[in-house]
Amino acid sequence: MGSRTAERNDNAELSAELIELLGVVEPGAIADMLLQRAHSYGATDIHLDSVSNGLRIRFRIDGLLQDICPVPTAKAANIISRIKVLANMDITERRLPQDGRISSTHLDGIDRDVRVGTMATIYGERIVMRLMPDPTQFTSLNSLGMYEDQLEQIHRLLQTPYGLILVVGPVGAGKTTTLYNFAASLNRPDRSIVTIEDPVERRLPGSSQIQIENKTGLTFPVALRGVLRQDPNIMCIGEIRDAESAKIASRAATTGVLVMSTLHANDAASAVDVMRQFGIPSMVIADSLRAVISQRLIHCICEKSRQEIQPDEAARELLNLPHDDTSTMIAEGVPAPCNFQTGYLGRTAIFETMMVGRHLKEAIHREVASYELADAAREDGMISLEESSRRRVLDHTTSLEELRRIMIDKSLL
């Protein structure tokens, strides 16, 4: 779900550059430099792990952690202190976890806030910094990576005046990006849009955005109940995490509010089971639920370093190709410095969009198992995650290995 346009060298060259700078730059300034390099390389996270001889620094790029460079013990403490000062943390507290945030106003050349978390380990403090999403990316539905038939379903879905729309998948699947995109496409002066998040990850001009503060008692249920008394048209909930939030969201969706939220579920049909586990009656789920969008992020084959290959018999079976097909070619990446020796550069999303029509409503009422719901949805035209992956292999966006990974994730191999 996004690739960078900037030229990228491999981690060996970046490591050499940073190791050289470690000798000439003040330790406190190393933290600023790491943030700048991570930003320029499109990293989503920076990991600083205390080890026996200093700090191990890694960047998460395209979902994979890359070793960048080691930092000697003599400079590690100053780097950690600099980060904690920027994040408004207590630099004297080294035993208990802390959470903080670095404002983009304090970062030269970086237009995004950074979320920071610390944790004590046997060798010292561990720090993970999350670079918040780029607000200039994925600003239209067309930028998400859906196929045309899926986009048509989403455009029709977002015209519904009320109901519940769920975006599901594991951590790091891009659910929040999709949710923000839906909200942005509905953002008009004649609508009241309220978001309830922990934390607020992007700004949505024209909406009211609420930051959850558990320490002060502003929990998701409290915020939800309060917002419902303020005449909203659309409510975006960062995540449905508990039974009370699920009940409030479902009730709101049946009383004239369009509710959109994320949920942790393995696929679209499984979301119904999760809602049942939260104690929502099947009748209420059937009446409130309009659609479930399940998604994953897959790696894109590097455009600059790739080759075409002919799939073997096992691959043709996996791709649902005829047994005697010898004309179809697929692509694979070639490891090179421009792709960190992985063969991949950037990621895109794949989706399955389960629209809840009359047949699915009846199936939910009957409390059928999630696999039966999935079968019914496919009969109604739902494109599954695995089918979306096959399409991406056949259009040379991703590799056969990525299709296998998705199918293993779905327990289909």
C-alpha positions as CSV (number, residue, x, y, z in Angstrom):
1,M,0.0,0.0,0.0
2,G,2.5,2.4,-1.1
3,S,6.0,2.7,-2.6
4,R,8.5,5.4,-2.5
5,T,9.7,7.4,-5.5
6,A,13.1,8.3,-4.0
7,E,16.1,6.3,-5.0
8,R,17.1,3.8,-2.2
9,N,20.4,2.2,-1.6
10,D,20.8,-1.0,0.4
11,N,21.2,-1.2,4.1
12,A,25.0,-1.9,3.8
13,E,25.5,1.5,2.3
14,L,23.2,3.2,4.7
15,S,24.9,1.5,7.6
16,A,28.4,2.6,6.4
17,E,27.1,6.2,6.2
18,L,25.7,6.2,9.7
19,I,28.7,4.5,11.2
20,E,30.9,7.1,9.7
21,L,28.7,9.9,11.1
22,L,28.7,8.3,14.5
23,G,32.3,9.3,14.8
24,V,31.8,13.0,14.0
25,V,28.2,13.9,15.1
26,E,27.3,14.6,18.7
27,P,25.4,11.6,20.1
28,G,22.3,13.7,20.8
29,A,22.1,14.7,17.2
30,I,22.3,11.0,16.0
31,A,18.6,10.6,17.1
32,D,17.5,13.5,14.8
33,M,19.6,12.0,12.0
34,L,18.1,8.6,12.4
35,L,14.6,10.0,12.1
36,Q,15.5,11.9,9.0
37,R,17.1,8.8,7.3
38,A,14.2,6.6,8.3
39,H,11.8,9.1,6.8
40,S,13.7,9.4,3.5
41,Y,13.9,5.6,3.2
42,G,10.1,5.2,3.8
43,A,10.5,3.3,7.1
44,T,7.4,3.0,9.3
45,D,9.3,2.1,12.5
46,I,12.7,2.6,14.1
47,H,13.8,-0.1,16.6
48,L,16.6,0.7,19.1
49,D,17.3,-2.4,21.1
50,S,19.8,-2.3,24.0
51,V,22.3,-5.1,23.7
52,S,25.4,-6.1,25.7
53,N,27.7,-3.8,23.7
54,G,25.4,-0.8,22.9
55,L,22.4,-0.3,20.7
56,R,21.1,-2.3,17.7
57,I,19.3,0.0,15.2
58,R,16.8,-1.4,12.7
59,F,14.4,0.2,10.3
60,R,11.1,-1.5,9.3
61,I,10.8,-1.0,5.6
62,D,8.0,-2.5,3.5
63,G,7.1,-4.5,6.6
64,L,10.5,-6.1,7.2
65,L,13.1,-5.1,9.8
66,Q,16.4,-4.2,8.3
67,D,19.6,-4.0,10.4
68,I,21.1,-0.6,10.0
69,C,24.0,-0.1,12.3
70,P,25.3,-0.8,15.8
71,V,25.9,2.1,18.3
72,P,28.6,1.6,20.9
73,T,27.7,1.8,24.6
74,A,29.4,5.1,25.1
75,K,27.0,6.9,22.8
76,A,23.8,4.8,23.4
77,A,22.6,6.6,26.6
78,N,22.8,10.1,25.0
79,I,20.8,8.9,22.0
80,I,18.1,7.4,24.2
81,S,18.0,10.6,26.3
82,R,17.6,12.8,23.3
83,I,14.7,10.8,22.0
84,K,13.0,10.8,25.4
85,V,13.4,14.6,25.7
86,L,11.9,15.1,22.2
87,A,8.9,12.8,23.2
88,N,8.3,14.7,26.5
89,M,9.2,11.6,28.6
90,D,10.8,11.4,32.0
91,I,14.5,10.7,31.2
92,T,15.1,9.5,34.8
93,E,12.5,6.7,34.6
94,R,14.3,3.7,33.1
95,R,12.3,0.9,34.7
96,L,8.7,1.4,33.7
97,P,7.3,1.6,30.2
98,Q,6.6,5.1,28.8
99,D,4.6,6.4,25.8
100,G,5.3,9.7,24.2
101,R,5.0,11.6,20.9
102,I,7.4,13.8,19.0
103,S,5.7,16.6,17.1
104,S,6.7,17.2,13.5
105,T,7.3,20.8,14.5
106,H,10.4,19.6,16.3
107,L,11.7,17.6,13.4
108,D,13.6,19.2,10.5
109,G,12.3,18.1,7.1
110,I,9.8,15.6,8.5
111,D,6.1,16.4,8.2
112,R,4.8,13.6,10.4
113,D,4.5,13.1,14.1
114,V,6.4,10.2,15.7
115,R,4.9,7.9,18.3
116,V,7.5,6.6,20.9
117,G,7.4,3.8,23.3
118,T,10.1,2.6,25.8
119,M,10.5,-0.6,27.7
120,A,13.2,-1.8,30.1
121,T,15.2,-4.9,29.1
122,I,18.0,-6.8,30.8
123,Y,20.6,-4.7,28.9
124,G,18.8,-1.3,29.2
125,E,16.0,0.5,27.6
126,R,14.4,-0.5,24.3
127,I,12.8,2.2,22.2
128,V,10.4,1.8,19.2
129,M,9.5,4.9,17.2
130,R,6.5,4.8,14.8
131,L,6.4,7.3,12.0
132,M,2.8,8.3,11.6
133,P,1.2,7.9,8.2
134,D,1.9,10.3,5.4
135,P,-1.2,12.5,5.1
136,T,-0.5,13.1,1.4
137,Q,-0.8,9.4,0.5
138,F,-4.0,7.5,-0.3
139,T,-6.2,10.5,-0.5
140,S,-8.7,8.9,-2.9
141,L,-10.5,5.6,-3.1
142,N,-8.7,4.9,-6.4
143,S,-5.3,5.0,-4.5
144,L,-6.1,2.1,-2.2
145,G,-5.3,-0.7,-4.7
146,M,-8.8,-2.1,-5.2
147,Y,-9.9,-3.6,-8.5
148,E,-12.6,-1.9,-10.5
149,D,-15.4,-4.3,-9.5
150,Q,-14.4,-3.8,-5.8
151,L,-14.3,0.0,-6.2
152,E,-17.8,-0.1,-7.7
153,Q,-19.1,-2.0,-4.6
154,I,-17.4,0.5,-2.3
155,H,-18.8,3.5,-4.1
156,R,-22.3,2.1,-3.7
157,L,-21.7,1.1,-0.1
158,L,-20.6,4.7,0.9
159,Q,-23.9,6.0,-0.4
160,T,-25.8,4.2,2.4
161,P,-27.2,6.7,5.0
162,Y,-26.7,4.5,8.0
163,G,-25.4,1.1,9.1
164,L,-22.1,-0.5,10.2
165,I,-19.1,-0.9,8.0
166,L,-16.2,-2.9,9.3
167,V,-12.6,-3.0,8.0
168,V,-10.8,-6.1,9.3
169,G,-7.4,-7.7,9.3
170,P,-4.3,-8.2,11.5
171,V,-2.1,-5.5,12.9
172,G,-0.3,-3.6,10.2
173,A,-2.7,-4.5,7.4
174,G,-3.5,-0.9,6.5
175,K,-7.0,-0.9,8.1
176,T,-6.8,2.7,9.5
177,T,-5.6,4.0,6.1
178,T,-8.7,2.5,4.4
179,L,-11.0,3.9,7.2
180,Y,-9.6,7.4,6.8
181,N,-10.0,7.1,3.0
182,F,-13.7,6.2,3.4
183,A,-14.2,9.1,5.8
184,A,-12.4,11.6,3.5
185,S,-14.6,10.5,0.6
186,L,-17.7,11.3,2.7
187,N,-16.4,14.5,4.1
188,R,-18.8,17.3,3.1
189,P,-20.0,20.5,4.7
190,D,-23.6,19.2,5.1
191,R,-22.4,16.2,7.2
192,S,-21.2,15.9,10.8
193,I,-18.3,13.5,10.9
194,V,-16.7,12.5,14.3
195,T,-13.7,10.3,14.7
196,I,-12.9,8.5,18.0
197,E,-9.3,7.2,18.0
198,D,-6.4,6.1,20.1
199,P,-4.3,7.7,18.9
200,V,-5.4,10.2,16.3
201,E,-3.2,9.2,13.4
202,R,-4.2,11.7,10.7
203,R,-5.9,15.0,10.5
204,L,-9.3,15.1,8.7
205,P,-10.2,18.7,8.1
206,G,-13.8,19.5,8.6
207,S,-14.4,16.7,11.1
208,S,-14.3,16.5,14.9
209,Q,-11.5,14.2,16.0
210,I,-11.5,12.9,19.6
211,Q,-8.4,11.4,21.2
212,I,-9.1,8.7,23.8
213,E,-7.5,9.4,27.2
214,N,-7.9,6.3,29.4
215,K,-6.1,8.0,32.3
216,T,-8.8,10.7,32.5
217,G,-11.7,8.3,31.9
218,L,-12.3,9.2,28.3
219,T,-12.6,5.6,27.1
220,F,-14.1,4.4,23.8
221,P,-17.5,3.6,25.4
222,V,-17.6,7.0,27.2
223,A,-16.7,8.9,24.0
224,L,-19.2,6.9,21.9
225,R,-22.1,7.6,24.2
226,G,-21.2,11.3,24.3
227,V,-20.9,11.6,20.6
228,L,-24.3,9.9,20.0
229,R,-25.9,12.8,21.9
230,Q,-24.3,15.3,19.5
231,D,-26.2,14.6,16.3
232,P,-23.5,12.9,14.2
233,N,-24.1,11.7,10.6
234,I,-21.0,9.6,10.5
235,M,-18.9,8.1,13.3
236,C,-15.4,6.6,12.7
237,I,-14.2,4.4,15.5
238,G,-10.5,3.6,15.5
239,E,-11.1,0.1,16.6
240,I,-13.9,-1.9,18.3
241,R,-12.1,-3.5,21.2
242,D,-14.7,-4.5,23.7
243,A,-18.3,-5.7,24.1
244,E,-19.6,-2.3,25.3
245,S,-18.2,-0.4,22.3
246,A,-19.5,-3.1,19.9
247,K,-23.0,-2.8,21.4
248,I,-23.0,1.0,21.2
249,A,-21.7,1.0,17.6
250,S,-24.3,-1.6,16.5
251,R,-27.2,0.3,18.2
252,A,-26.0,3.6,16.6
253,A,-25.9,1.9,13.2
254,T,-29.6,1.0,13.4
255,T,-30.7,4.4,14.5
256,G,-29.6,6.6,11.6
257,V,-25.8,6.9,12.0
258,L,-23.3,5.5,9.5
259,V,-20.7,3.8,11.8
260,M,-17.3,2.8,10.4
261,S,-14.7,1.0,12.4
262,T,-11.8,-1.5,12.3
263,L,-11.8,-4.9,13.9
264,H,-9.3,-7.7,14.4
265,A,-10.6,-10.7,12.4
266,N,-9.0,-13.1,10.0
267,D,-11.3,-12.5,7.1
268,A,-14.6,-10.8,6.3
269,A,-16.9,-13.6,7.3
270,S,-15.0,-14.1,10.6
271,A,-16.0,-10.6,11.6
272,V,-19.5,-11.8,12.2
273,D,-18.2,-14.4,14.7
274,V,-16.2,-11.7,16.5
275,M,-19.3,-9.5,16.9
276,R,-21.2,-12.6,18.3
277,Q,-18.3,-13.1,20.8
278,F,-18.9,-9.5,21.9
279,G,-22.4,-10.5,22.8
280,I,-24.2,-8.8,19.8
281,P,-27.3,-10.8,18.9
282,S,-27.3,-12.2,15.4
283,M,-30.5,-10.3,14.6
284,V,-28.8,-7.0,15.5
285,I,-25.7,-7.9,13.5
286,A,-27.9,-8.7,10.5
287,D,-29.9,-5.5,10.8
288,S,-26.9,-3.2,11.3
289,L,-24.1,-4.7,9.3
290,R,-23.7,-3.3,5.7
291,A,-20.3,-4.6,4.7
292,V,-17.1,-6.1,5.9
293,I,-13.8,-5.3,4.0
294,S,-10.9,-7.6,4.8
295,Q,-7.4,-6.6,3.7
296,R,-3.8,-7.5,3.8
297,L,-0.6,-5.8,2.6
298,I,1.5,-7.7,0.0
299,H,5.0,-6.9,-1.3
300,C,5.4,-5.5,-4.8
301,I,8.1,-6.9,-7.0
302,C,10.8,-4.3,-7.7
303,E,10.3,-2.6,-11.0
304,K,14.0,-2.1,-11.6
305,S,15.2,-5.6,-10.7
306,R,12.8,-8.4,-11.8
307,Q,12.5,-11.3,-14.3
308,E,9.7,-13.3,-15.9
309,I,9.4,-17.0,-15.3
310,Q,7.1,-19.8,-16.5
311,P,5.1,-21.3,-13.6
312,D,5.6,-25.0,-13.0
313,E,2.8,-27.5,-12.6
314,A,2.3,-26.8,-8.9
315,A,2.3,-23.0,-9.5
316,R,-0.3,-23.4,-12.3
317,E,-2.5,-25.3,-9.9
318,L,-2.1,-22.6,-7.3
319,L,-3.0,-20.0,-9.8
320,N,-6.0,-21.9,-11.1
321,L,-4.4,-22.1,-14.6
322,P,-5.1,-24.9,-17.0
323,H,-2.9,-27.9,-16.6
324,D,-1.4,-27.6,-20.1
325,D,-1.0,-23.7,-20.0
326,T,2.6,-23.0,-21.2
327,S,2.0,-19.3,-22.4
328,T,1.3,-17.6,-19.1
329,M,4.3,-16.0,-17.4
330,I,4.7,-14.6,-13.9
331,A,7.3,-12.3,-12.4
332,E,9.8,-12.6,-9.5
333,G,12.1,-10.1,-8.0
334,V,15.8,-10.2,-8.3
335,P,17.7,-9.1,-5.1
336,A,19.6,-5.9,-5.7
337,P,20.9,-2.8,-3.8
338,C,17.8,-0.8,-4.9
339,N,15.5,-3.2,-3.1
340,F,17.6,-4.0,0.1
341,Q,18.5,-7.4,-1.5
342,T,14.9,-8.6,-1.2
343,G,13.6,-8.4,-4.7
344,Y,10.6,-6.3,-3.5
345,L,10.1,-2.6,-3.3
346,G,6.9,-1.1,-1.8
347,R,3.6,-2.7,-0.8
348,T,0.1,-2.7,-2.0
349,A,-3.2,-3.8,-0.4
350,I,-5.4,-6.7,-1.4
351,F,-9.1,-6.8,-0.4
352,E,-12.1,-8.9,-0.1
353,T,-15.4,-7.0,0.1
354,M,-18.3,-8.8,1.6
355,M,-21.5,-6.8,1.0
356,V,-24.3,-7.8,3.3
357,G,-27.4,-8.3,1.1
358,R,-30.6,-10.2,1.6
359,H,-29.0,-13.7,1.4
360,L,-26.3,-12.9,3.9
361,K,-28.7,-11.3,6.3
362,E,-30.8,-14.5,6.3
363,A,-27.6,-16.6,6.8
364,I,-26.5,-14.3,9.8
365,H,-30.1,-14.6,11.2
366,R,-29.7,-18.4,11.1
367,E,-26.4,-18.2,12.9
368,V,-24.6,-20.2,10.3
369,A,-20.8,-20.7,10.7
370,S,-18.4,-18.2,9.2
371,Y,-17.2,-20.6,6.5
372,E,-20.8,-20.9,5.3
373,L,-21.1,-17.1,5.3
374,A,-17.9,-17.0,3.2
375,D,-19.3,-19.5,0.7
376,A,-22.5,-17.5,0.4
377,A,-20.6,-14.3,-0.1
378,R,-18.5,-15.8,-2.9
379,E,-21.7,-17.1,-4.5
380,D,-22.9,-13.4,-4.4
381,G,-19.7,-12.3,-6.2
382,M,-17.3,-11.6,-3.4
383,I,-13.6,-11.7,-4.5
384,S,-11.7,-13.4,-1.8
385,L,-8.2,-12.4,-0.5
386,E,-6.7,-15.4,-2.1
387,E,-8.3,-14.5,-5.5
388,S,-7.1,-10.9,-5.2
389,S,-3.6,-12.3,-4.6
390,R,-3.9,-14.5,-7.7
391,R,-4.8,-11.5,-9.7
392,R,-1.8,-9.6,-8.4
393,V,0.5,-12.5,-9.3
394,L,-0.9,-12.7,-12.8
395,D,-0.6,-9.0,-13.5
396,H,3.0,-9.2,-12.3
397,T,2.5,-6.9,-9.3
398,T,3.6,-9.6,-6.8
399,S,5.2,-13.0,-6.6
400,L,3.9,-16.5,-6.2
401,E,5.6,-16.6,-2.7
402,E,3.4,-13.7,-1.6
403,L,0.3,-15.7,-2.7
404,R,1.5,-18.7,-0.7
405,R,2.0,-16.4,2.3
406,I,-1.5,-15.1,2.1
407,M,-2.9,-18.6,1.7
408,I,-0.9,-19.9,4.7
409,D,-2.2,-16.9,6.7
410,K,-5.7,-17.9,5.7
411,S,-4.9,-21.6,6.4
412,L,-5.7,-22.5,2.8
413,L,-2.6,-24.5,2.0
